[in-house]
């Protein structure tokens, strides 16, 4: 999509947050154990917050990210690096 829309100067990126404590997610079975495991396994040993996800998303929409397109930004304290 980024390649398709780039000629129109439209940037396309994706954000991929790690597990987030939300009310909807709390309905998952073993939710607390899942959150604890994710936090303990992430290289930074914590979960991301909705505010942190918003900060990165706002950055991507700002002129400061004018030359970033076609990327997936992981907002997960390094959890994605564990494979």
LOGU-275881 format. One line per field, with one value per residue: residue number from 1; residue in three letters; x, y negated, z of N, C-alpha, C in turn. Coordinates in steps of 0.1 Angstrom, whole numbers. Last residue first. Layout:
N
k <- c(NUM / ...)
r <- c(Ala / ...)
npx <- c(X / ...)
npy <- c(Y / ...)
npz <- c(Z / ...)
capx <- c(X / ...)
capy <- c(Y / ...)
capz <- c(Z / ...)
cpx <- c(X / ...)
cpy <- c(Y / ...)
cpz <- c(Z / ...)
% end
This chain:
83
k <- c(83 / 82 / 81 / 80 / 79 / 78 / 77 / 76 / 75 / 74 / 73 / 72 / 71 / 70 / 69 / 68 / 67 / 66 / 65 / 64 / 63 / 62 / 61 / 60 / 59 / 58 / 57 / 56 / 55 / 54 / 53 / 52 / 51 / 50 / 49 / 48 / 47 / 46 / 45 / 44 / 43 / 42 / 41 / 40 / 39 / 38 / 37 / 36 / 35 / 34 / 33 / 32 / 31 / 30 / 29 / 28 / 27 / 26 / 25 / 24 / 23 / 22 / 21 / 20 / 19 / 18 / 17 / 16 / 15 / 14 / 13 / 12 / 11 / 10 / 9 / 8 / 7 / 6 / 5 / 4 / 3 / 2 / 1)
r <- c(Unk / Unk / Unk / Unk / Unk / Unk / Unk / Unk / Unk / Unk / Unk / Unk / Unk / Unk / Unk / Unk / Unk / Unk / Unk / Unk / Unk / Unk / Unk / Unk / Unk / Unk / Unk / Unk / Unk / Unk / Unk / Unk / Unk / Unk / Unk / Unk / Unk / Unk / Unk / Unk / Unk / Unk / Unk / Unk / Unk / Unk / Unk / Unk / Unk / Unk / Unk / Unk / Unk / Unk / Unk / Unk / Unk / Unk / Unk / Unk / Unk / Unk / Unk / Unk / Unk / Unk / Unk / Unk / Unk / Unk / Unk / Unk / Unk / Unk / Unk / Unk / Unk / Unk / Unk / Unk / Unk / Unk / Unk)
npx <- c(110 / 118 / 111 / 87 / 94 / 102 / 81 / 63 / 56 / 69 / 59 / 64 / 65 / 59 / 78 / 92 / 95 / 80 / 80 / 75 / 49 / 30 / 22 / 41 / 35 / 11 / 20 / 36 / 15 / -2 / 15 / 16 / -11 / -15 / 18 / 35 / 50 / 84 / 111 / 125 / 123 / 96 / 90 / 74 / 52 / 42 / 35 / 15 / -4 / -11 / -21 / -44 / -59 / -72 / -94 / -103 / -113 / -94 / -97 / -115 / -99 / -64 / -32 / -18 / 9 / 23 / 13 / 23 / 13 / 22 / 19 / 22 / 18 / 14 / 22 / 14 / 33 / 25 / 6 / 20 / 38 / 20 / 8)
npy <- c(138 / 117 / 92 / 84 / 71 / 45 / 30 / 26 / 16 / 17 / 5 / 12 / -10 / -27 / -55 / -85 / -111 / -125 / -126 / -152 / -158 / -130 / -104 / -93 / -106 / -93 / -67 / -72 / -80 / -58 / -40 / -53 / -52 / -25 / -10 / 21 / 38 / 48 / 56 / 51 / 76 / 96 / 115 / 101 / 93 / 118 / 128 / 110 / 113 / 140 / 139 / 123 / 140 / 164 / 155 / 121 / 98 / 79 / 67 / 47 / 31 / 37 / 38 / 52 / 68 / 45 / 30 / 21 / -1 / -9 / -34 / -53 / -86 / -100 / -111 / -97 / -78 / -61 / -42 / -18 / -16 / -12 / 12)
npz <- c(188 / 203 / 193 / 204 / 228 / 230 / 238 / 218 / 191 / 159 / 129 / 97 / 69 / 48 / 57 / 68 / 64 / 83 / 110 / 116 / 110 / 124 / 125 / 142 / 166 / 171 / 176 / 199 / 217 / 217 / 231 / 255 / 263 / 268 / 274 / 275 / 303 / 309 / 302 / 279 / 266 / 279 / 299 / 317 / 301 / 294 / 319 / 328 / 308 / 312 / 338 / 333 / 316 / 315 / 289 / 284 / 295 / 293 / 268 / 275 / 291 / 288 / 287 / 259 / 241 / 217 / 185 / 157 / 131 / 98 / 72 / 44 / 31 / 0 / -24 / -45 / -46 / -25 / -29 / -35 / -13 / 7 / 0)
capx <- c(106 / 120 / 125 / 87 / 88 / 112 / 92 / 61 / 55 / 65 / 66 / 56 / 71 / 60 / 67 / 89 / 102 / 77 / 81 / 88 / 59 / 35 / 13 / 41 / 48 / 11 / 11 / 42 / 27 / -7 / 10 / 28 / -5 / -22 / 5 / 33 / 40 / 72 / 104 / 124 / 136 / 100 / 98 / 87 / 61 / 46 / 45 / 28 / 2 / -6 / -9 / -33 / -55 / -58 / -90 / -96 / -122 / -95 / -87 / -119 / -111 / -77 / -42 / -21 / -3 / 22 / 16 / 20 / 18 / 14 / 27 / 14 / 26 / 6 / 28 / 5 / 34 / 37 / 2 / 9 / 43 / 29 / 0)
capy <- c(148 / 130 / 97 / 90 / 85 / 55 / 31 / 38 / 9 / 25 / 1 / 17 / -3 / -13 / -50 / -71 / -102 / -127 / -113 / -147 / -161 / -143 / -113 / -89 / -109 / -108 / -70 / -67 / -88 / -70 / -37 / -51 / -65 / -31 / -17 / 8 / 37 / 41 / 61 / 40 / 72 / 85 / 119 / 107 / 83 / 108 / 135 / 112 / 100 / 136 / 147 / 118 / 126 / 164 / 164 / 133 / 109 / 86 / 78 / 58 / 37 / 30 / 40 / 40 / 69 / 57 / 30 / 34 / 1 / -1 / -26 / -42 / -76 / -95 / -116 / -107 / -88 / -69 / -55 / -22 / -18 / -24 / 0)
capz <- c(178 / 209 / 190 / 191 / 228 / 224 / 247 / 227 / 203 / 171 / 141 / 108 / 80 / 45 / 50 / 72 / 55 / 69 / 105 / 120 / 100 / 124 / 118 / 128 / 159 / 169 / 165 / 186 / 214 / 212 / 217 / 248 / 261 / 257 / 278 / 270 / 292 / 312 / 314 / 289 / 271 / 271 / 287 / 322 / 308 / 284 / 311 / 335 / 309 / 299 / 336 / 342 / 312 / 320 / 300 / 280 / 293 / 305 / 269 / 266 / 297 / 285 / 297 / 266 / 250 / 224 / 200 / 162 / 145 / 107 / 82 / 50 / 38 / 11 / -12 / -41 / -57 / -24 / -26 / -43 / -27 / 8 / 0)
cpx <- c(96 / 116 / 127 / 101 / 89 / 106 / 102 / 73 / 52 / 66 / 60 / 65 / 60 / 66 / 69 / 77 / 102 / 84 / 78 / 90 / 73 / 45 / 19 / 32 / 47 / 24 / 11 / 33 / 34 / 5 / 6 / 25 / 8 / -16 / -2 / 19 / 40 / 63 / 92 / 116 / 135 / 114 / 103 / 96 / 74 / 56 / 50 / 38 / 15 / 1 / -3 / -20 / -43 / -51 / -75 / -93 / -116 / -105 / -89 / -110 / -115 / -88 / -54 / -33 / -5 / 10 / 16 / 23 / 14 / 21 / 17 / 23 / 17 / 15 / 20 / 10 / 24 / 37 / 13 / 6 / 32 / 34 / 9)
cpy <- c(157 / 141 / 111 / 96 / 92 / 69 / 42 / 40 / 19 / 17 / 10 / 13 / 2 / -5 / -35 / -66 / -88 / -117 / -113 / -133 / -155 / -145 / -127 / -98 / -105 / -112 / -85 / -70 / -85 / -80 / -49 / -48 / -64 / -45 / -22 / 3 / 23 / 42 / 53 / 43 / 60 / 80 / 107 / 111 / 89 / 98 / 125 / 118 / 102 / 123 / 143 / 125 / 122 / 150 / 164 / 142 / 122 / 98 / 86 / 70 / 49 / 37 / 31 / 43 / 56 / 58 / 44 / 34 / 14 / -1 / -19 / -35 / -66 / -84 / -112 / -114 / -100 / -81 / -65 / -37 / -23 / -26 / -13)
cpz <- c(183 / 199 / 195 / 187 / 215 / 224 / 243 / 236 / 214 / 183 / 153 / 121 / 90 / 57 / 48 / 65 / 60 / 60 / 89 / 114 / 103 / 113 / 117 / 119 / 144 / 162 / 161 / 174 / 201 / 208 / 210 / 233 / 253 / 253 / 266 / 275 / 287 / 300 / 318 / 301 / 280 / 275 / 279 / 310 / 312 / 290 / 300 / 327 / 317 / 300 / 322 / 340 / 320 / 316 / 303 / 291 / 288 / 305 / 282 / 267 / 288 / 291 / 293 / 275 / 258 / 232 / 206 / 177 / 150 / 121 / 91 / 60 / 44 / 18 / 1 / -28 / -54 / -34 / -25 / -41 / -36 / -6 / 0)
% end
